[in-house]
Amino acid sequence: MRRSIAVLVVVAVVAGLWSASSQSSAQAPKAGAGKAPFVPPPPKVLVTPARADTISEPRTFVGTIKPIRRSLVGSAASGRVEEYLINEGDEVKAGQPIAHLRRGIITAEVDAAKATFTMRQAELAEMEKSYQEEVDQEQAKLNHAQAELAFRQGKVQRSRSLGTSVSKELFEEDSSLAAKADASVREHQAALRMLTQGARQMKTEQARSRVAAAQAELARLEEQFDRHTMKAPFDGWVSAEHTEVGQWVQQGDPVAEVVELNQVDIEVAVVEDYVGNLHASVEGPVEVPALPKEKFTGRVAIINPQADARAHTFPVKIRVENRIENDQPLLKAGMFARVTLSVGKPTPCVLVPKDAVVLGGPTPMVFVAQPAGGKMSVRPVSVTLGPAQGTWIAAIGDVKESDQVIVEGNERVRPGQEIRVETKDVAYP
């Protein structure tokens, strides 16, 4: 009985405490009461009006990838191959040696020509130095003789002006000395002419000619020496080897083949109905079956004006920037490729910038900024992509001319979302 009463008392106390706690919780104010909830501002996007234009329908052509340049490197001299420095598939740089012929004899000839050239230069320098010193010495003697002549002629004039007051002997002595000074001047003038215009000058000119001849001979032998080394004509890859160490090659024999693949050409045949719509600014997507996950873009580079007489098609080359991975070109010569070019019937369409197209879903999407209740909101449009024109592409769907399409920020908006817009100019070809 007492135990039951005690249990009832404990239950009553607990119930009272719970009731008091509930009342105090109801009376306490809620945290944050009276403050407005935080609402983030609408995201800012950049928009550009869609444009209406007329673009030719795309057509797909199948072609073969070819190197932009191909060179069959030949030997410029006859001789035995002493070193062959490359292998098929190697990357080479312009001027890089490919092979060396034996160069023992030509090396000795070059060394001898260098020694001769140095000797001729020394001879000329010695002759020119001594020659100039002799000319300067003779010029000084001539100047002294001319000064002596002027002095003696002055004395003769003074003696003549004094008349009978000067003795005859003194006058004759002054006249004799003046004549002697005049002869000395003529002697030194003749000696100077012999140095500057005579045999000594001719010997100096001959020495200069010998130097020029030695220099020309050295240049000739160095050119012959260089011909014993075959070098890569441009940056590229070795596609074929045509000789080996120990083999004798004649002048003009092929040594290796080098192809340039940093850029490649896709040669396609275009029928005469479409070739008139091609020009250098036409570009289009390139698909390579061997590289299904890779995307490339090509541009028309060469349109051959001479058609194939039997097929009535014109050879056209589409140039594509190649990519290098693991020191090897991704696009290799001989691969098949498909090129889509806008060469068909001109069709009116609506163009949007390529940045306005959002990929990754079931279909390409374009988000249009449109007014709604005094605000700007997002309208998604599913489109089908048509031919491209520079940075713009045809969007076939519910997109009209002058619609404000979102070109930046479209990856983070959702349908019906309120946005803030700013206009961005996109270059139009």
QUIDABEL-V136404 format. One record per pair of residues at least 12 apart in sequence whose C-alpha atoms are under 6 Angstrom apart, sorted by sequence separation. I is the first residue (numbers start at 1). J is the second residue. If there is no record, write none. Layout:
((I | J) (I | J))
This chain:
((86 | 98) (243 | 255) (285 | 297) (367 | 379) (383 | 395) (384 | 396) (85 | 98) (242 | 255) (284 | 297) (303 | 316) (367 | 380) (383 | 396) (85 | 99) (242 | 256) (284 | 298) (302 | 316) (366 | 380) (383 | 397) (84 | 99) (241 | 256) (283 | 298) (302 | 317) (366 | 381) (83 | 99) (240 | 256) (283 | 299) (301 | 317) (365 | 381) (83 | 100) (240 | 257) (282 | 299) (301 | 318) (365 | 382) (82 | 100) (156 | 174) (239 | 257) (282 | 300) (300 | 318) (301 | 319) (365 | 383) (81 | 100) (82 | 101) (156 | 175) (238 | 257) (239 | 258) (299 | 318) (364 | 383) (81 | 101) (82 | 102) (238 | 258) (280 | 300) (298 | 318) (299 | 319) (80 | 101) (237 | 258) (280 | 301) (298 | 319) (79 | 101) (80 | 102) (237 | 259) (298 | 320) (236 | 259) (236 | 260) (153 | 178) (152 | 178) (149 | 178) (149 | 181) (149 | 182) (369 | 404) (380 | 415) (368 | 404) (379 | 415) (354 | 391) (368 | 405) (378 | 415) (353 | 391) (354 | 392) (367 | 405) (378 | 416) (145 | 184) (146 | 185) (353 | 392) (354 | 393) (367 | 406) (377 | 416) (378 | 417) (145 | 185) (352 | 392) (377 | 417) (272 | 313) (351 | 392) (352 | 393) (377 | 418) (271 | 313) (351 | 393) (376 | 418) (377 | 419) (142 | 185) (270 | 313) (351 | 394) (376 | 419) (269 | 313) (270 | 314) (350 | 394) (351 | 395) (269 | 314) (350 | 395) (142 | 188) (269 | 315) (268 | 315) (268 | 316) (267 | 316) (288 | 337) (267 | 317) (287 | 337) (356 | 406) (266 | 317) (287 | 338) (356 | 407) (265 | 317) (266 | 318) (286 | 338) (355 | 407) (265 | 318) (286 | 339) (138 | 192) (265 | 319) (264 | 319) (285 | 340) (264 | 320) (284 | 340) (263 | 320) (284 | 341) (263 | 321) (263 | 322) (262 | 322) (277 | 343) (274 | 343) (124 | 207) (121 | 211) (120 | 211) (117 | 214) (117 | 215) (113 | 218) (110 | 221) (101 | 228) (100 | 228) (100 | 229) (99 | 229) (99 | 230) (98 | 230) (97 | 230) (98 | 231) (97 | 231) (96 | 231) (95 | 231) (96 | 232) (95 | 232) (94 | 232) (94 | 233) (94 | 234) (94 | 235) (93 | 235) (92 | 235) (92 | 236) (91 | 236) (92 | 237) (91 | 237) (90 | 237) (89 | 237) (90 | 238) (89 | 238) (77 | 227) (88 | 238) (89 | 239) (76 | 227) (88 | 239) (88 | 240) (84 | 245) (83 | 245) (82 | 245) (81 | 245) (81 | 246) (80 | 246) (81 | 247) (80 | 247) (80 | 248) (79 | 248) (79 | 249) (78 | 249) (78 | 250) (78 | 251) (77 | 251) (76 | 251) (75 | 251) (76 | 252) (75 | 252) (74 | 252) (75 | 253) (74 | 253) (74 | 254) (73 | 254) (74 | 255) (73 | 255) (73 | 256) (73 | 257) (72 | 257) (71 | 257) (71 | 258) (70 | 258) (70 | 259) (69 | 259) (69 | 260) (67 | 259) (68 | 260) (67 | 260) (67 | 261) (68 | 264) (67 | 264) (68 | 265) (66 | 264) (66 | 265) (65 | 265) (65 | 266) (64 | 266) (63 | 266) (64 | 267) (63 | 267) (63 | 268) (67 | 333) (66 | 333) (65 | 333) (65 | 334) (64 | 334) (65 | 335) (64 | 335) (64 | 336) (63 | 336) (64 | 337) (63 | 337) (62 | 337) (62 | 338) (61 | 338) (61 | 339) (60 | 339) (60 | 340) (59 | 340) (59 | 341) (58 | 341) (58 | 342) (57 | 342) (58 | 343) (56 | 342) (58 | 344) (56 | 343) (57 | 344) (56 | 344) (57 | 345) (56 | 345) (56 | 346) (55 | 346) (56 | 347) (54 | 346) (55 | 347) (54 | 347) (54 | 348) (53 | 348) (54 | 349) (53 | 349) (52 | 349) (52 | 350) (51 | 350) (52 | 351) (51 | 351) (50 | 351) (50 | 352) (58 | 387) (52 | 401) (51 | 401) (50 | 401) (50 | 402) (49 | 402) (50 | 403) (49 | 403) (49 | 404) (48 | 404) (47 | 404) (48 | 405) (47 | 405) (47 | 406) (46 | 406) (47 | 407) (46 | 407) (46 | 408) (45 | 408) (45 | 409) (44 | 419) (46 | 421) (48 | 423) (42 | 418) (43 | 419) (44 | 420) (45 | 421) (46 | 422) (47 | 423) (48 | 424) (42 | 419) (44 | 421) (46 | 423) (47 | 424) (46 | 424))
